[in-house]
Amino acid sequence: MKLTLNYAILKFLTQKEHVSVNDIINSLYFEYNNHKSFKKHLISEILMAAKENGLISEDGYELINDELIIYYSTDENQKKMINKYLG
């Protein structure tokens, strides 16, 4: 069964370190590119909401070609919480 986009993003963050919106788009494109929320600004909102809810953490940022790239990660407790609910 295919995870919802939000859940797929959270699950992806438990498996990778130092992840940006661009990393998510590149990794999940083939499975979710037809999803109505598979847009850069909406994925950013999903990440910001997850951060505010304590599920993920900001892990740095950089400016590349006048675009602010924010990186996210999960610590062990966040991974346990996500995996507890998503399996």
Helices and strands as residue ranges (DSSP letters): H 5-15, H 21-32, H 40-52, E 57-64, E 67-73, H 76-86
